[in-house]
Amino acid sequence: MHFICKNNCGFVFCAITLPEFLLTMAIIGIVASLSYTGLQRHIEEKKSAVAIQKIYTVLSQVTLYVISDRDSSINWPLESYSHNASELAFQYYKPYFKTLRVCSNDPGCWRYPSWFLSGYPYLKETEFYNYMFTLADGMNVIINVYPPEVVVRDFGVNVDRPTVVFLADINGDNLPNTIGKDIFAFVLRGDAIVPSGVDDSYSCNVKSTGLTCTSRIINDNYKFTYY
């Protein structure tokens, strides 16, 4: 095999062995693969950023309507870790959501298993105190009511009473089904929705849960800098 090379006397034919040629092509292939992988990740992250902004806006706007009709959330009769409380919260919100499916705590509106950012399992099956539904755009959502100490500890939002927490799987039934990658949390604090981690995003790292990554992404201009 020959290539045209240039020396001080002009152009001459330079020989290259087959192993050298194969090595060169392999390197080119690796570089191309890395470039494609990087581009693909960039595209996915851009799509995720748009989806996060969308669900944040939807939850915030719907909450304004609910508060207008139902009074301040501090007057809602919410009991922690109760399916009835989660269902009550959903019934308050339901008139303003466009839903594709409503599953209560039955299978069908959430993909299992789902994972913490660390890789440990988060949910292996439905849990009785969750209330799940799918929005018209395909996002899967869990609505739950947690006690204040759990909201502060796990979701990084300072509250002083039981409150509503939303977990949104922004790409629906598709993978990776991982908190901090395609699952993001939002908390009802007072009469407004805030992103999880707004007061403390300590768990937004690959060795932890990822439950507080929502505010981290927003603060980083919707860039995924933690994994």
C-alpha positions in Angstrom: 0.0 0.0 0.0 1.4 3.5 -0.9 0.6 7.1 -0.1 1.9 10.2 -1.8 4.4 12.0 0.4 6.4 15.1 0.0 10.1 15.6 0.6 12.6 18.2 -0.4 12.9 16.8 -3.9 9.1 16.8 -4.6 6.5 14.1 -4.4 7.4 10.4 -4.0 5.5 7.3 -3.1 5.8 6.3 0.6 5.0 2.8 1.7 2.8 2.0 4.7 2.3 -1.4 6.0 -1.2 -3.0 6.5 -0.9 -3.1 10.3 -0.1 0.7 10.2 -3.1 1.3 8.0 -5.4 -0.7 10.2 -4.1 1.1 13.4 -4.7 4.4 11.7 -8.3 3.5 10.7 -8.9 2.1 14.3 -7.8 5.4 15.8 -10.0 7.4 13.4 -12.9 5.1 14.3 -12.4 5.6 18.0 -12.2 9.4 17.6 -15.4 9.4 15.5 -17.2 7.2 18.0 -16.2 9.5 20.9 -17.4 12.5 18.9 -20.7 10.8 18.1 -21.2 9.8 21.8 -20.5 13.3 23.0 -22.8 14.8 20.4 -25.6 12.3 21.3 -25.2 13.1 25.0 -25.3 16.8 24.3 -28.5 16.4 22.3 -30.1 14.3 25.1 -29.2 16.8 27.7 -30.6 19.7 25.7 -33.9 17.8 25.4 -33.8 17.1 29.1 -33.2 20.8 29.9 -36.3 21.8 27.8 -38.4 19.1 29.5 -37.3 20.2 33.0 -38.2 23.8 32.3 -41.5 22.7 30.9 -42.6 20.6 33.9 -41.4 23.3 36.3 -43.6 25.8 34.5 -46.6 23.5 34.4 -46.4 22.6 38.1 -45.9 26.2 39.0 -48.8 27.5 36.9 -51.2 24.7 38.0 -50.3 25.4 41.7 -51.4 29.0 41.3 -54.8 27.8 40.0 -55.1 25.3 42.9 -54.2 27.9 45.5 -56.7 30.3 44.0 -59.5 27.7 44.2 -58.5 25.8 47.4 -56.9 28.5 49.6 -53.3 28.4 50.9 -51.7 25.0 51.1 -51.1 25.6 54.8 -54.8 24.9 55.3 -54.8 21.6 53.4 -55.5 18.6 55.5 -52.4 16.7 54.5 -51.3 13.6 56.4 -47.7 12.3 55.8 -47.1 8.9 54.1 -50.8 8.4 53.4 -52.3 7.3 50.1 -55.4 9.2 51.0 -53.3 12.4 51.4 -51.6 11.8 48.1 -54.9 11.2 46.4 -56.4 14.3 48.0 -53.5 16.4 46.7 -53.9 14.9 43.3 -57.7 15.6 43.3 -56.9 19.3 44.0 -54.5 19.4 41.1 -56.3 17.0 38.7 -58.7 19.6 37.1 -55.7 21.6 35.8 -53.7 18.7 34.4 -54.1 17.1 31.0 -53.6 13.4 31.8 -53.1 10.4 29.6 -53.4 7.9 32.4 -54.2 7.9 36.1 -53.0 4.8 38.0 -53.4 5.6 41.6 -50.8 3.3 43.2 -51.3 0.6 40.6 -48.7 -0.2 37.8 -49.0 1.5 34.5 -47.8 5.1 35.1 -44.2 4.5 36.2 -41.4 2.4 34.9 -39.8 0.0 37.4 -37.2 -0.3 38.7 -36.1 3.3 39.0 -32.7 4.2 40.4 -30.8 6.6 42.6 -28.0 8.5 40.9 -25.6 6.3 42.8 -27.0 3.2 41.0 -28.8 1.8 43.9 -32.5 0.9 43.5 -35.0 3.7 44.4 -38.4 2.0 43.5 -38.7 -1.6 42.6 -42.5 -1.6 42.6 -45.5 0.6 43.4 -45.8 1.8 47.0 -49.1 2.4 48.7 -48.6 6.0 49.5 -47.7 7.1 46.0 -50.2 8.5 43.6 -49.2 8.2 39.9 -50.3 9.6 36.6 -49.1 10.3 33.1 -49.4 13.8 31.5 -50.6 14.2 28.0 -47.0 14.8 26.8 -45.9 11.4 28.1 -44.2 12.5 31.4 -44.8 10.2 34.3 -45.5 11.8 37.6 -45.6 10.7 41.2 -47.4 12.9 43.7 -46.7 12.3 47.4 -47.1 13.9 50.8 -44.0 13.8 53.0 -43.4 15.0 56.6 -41.2 18.1 56.9 -38.2 16.3 58.3 -38.1 14.1 55.2 -38.5 17.0 52.8 -35.7 18.8 54.5 -33.4 15.8 54.7 -34.0 14.1 51.4 -35.2 16.9 49.1 -33.2 19.8 50.4 -36.1 22.1 50.9 -36.8 23.8 54.2 -40.5 23.4 55.2 -42.2 23.1 58.6 -45.3 21.1 57.8 -46.3 18.0 55.7 -46.2 19.0 52.0 -46.6 17.8 48.5 -43.6 16.5 46.5 -43.7 15.8 42.8 -41.3 13.3 41.1 -41.4 13.7 37.3 -39.9 11.2 34.9 -39.4 13.6 32.0 -39.0 11.0 29.3 -41.9 8.7 30.5 -41.3 5.0 30.1 -37.9 5.4 28.5 -34.5 4.7 30.2 -32.4 5.5 32.1 -35.2 6.0 34.8 -32.6 7.5 37.1 -33.0 10.3 39.6 -30.9 13.3 38.5 -30.8 12.1 34.9 -34.5 11.8 33.8 -36.3 11.9 37.1 -36.5 15.3 38.9 -38.2 16.4 42.1 -40.2 19.6 42.9 -41.7 20.6 46.3 -44.7 22.7 47.2 -43.4 25.2 49.7 -46.0 27.5 51.0 -48.0 28.4 47.9 -45.2 28.0 45.3 -43.4 25.1 43.6 -39.6 25.1 44.2 -37.0 22.7 42.7 -35.6 20.1 45.1 -32.3 21.1 46.5 -33.1 24.8 46.6 -31.8 25.1 50.2 -29.3 22.2 50.1 -28.2 20.2 47.1 -25.8 18.0 49.1 -27.1 14.7 47.6 -26.6 15.8 44.0 -23.6 13.6 43.3 -22.9 10.1 41.8 -22.4 8.6 45.3 -25.8 9.7 46.6 -29.5 9.8 45.7 -29.6 12.7 43.2 -32.9 13.8 44.8 -31.6 17.4 45.1 -30.3 17.8 41.6 -33.2 19.8 40.2 -32.0 23.1 41.6 -28.4 22.2 40.8 -29.3 21.9 37.1 -31.2 25.2 37.1 -28.4 27.0 38.9 -25.9 25.6 36.4 -27.9 27.0 33.5 -29.5 23.6 32.7 -26.2 21.9 32.3 -25.6 18.4 33.7 -22.2 19.0 35.5 -22.5 16.4 38.3 -22.1 13.1 36.4 
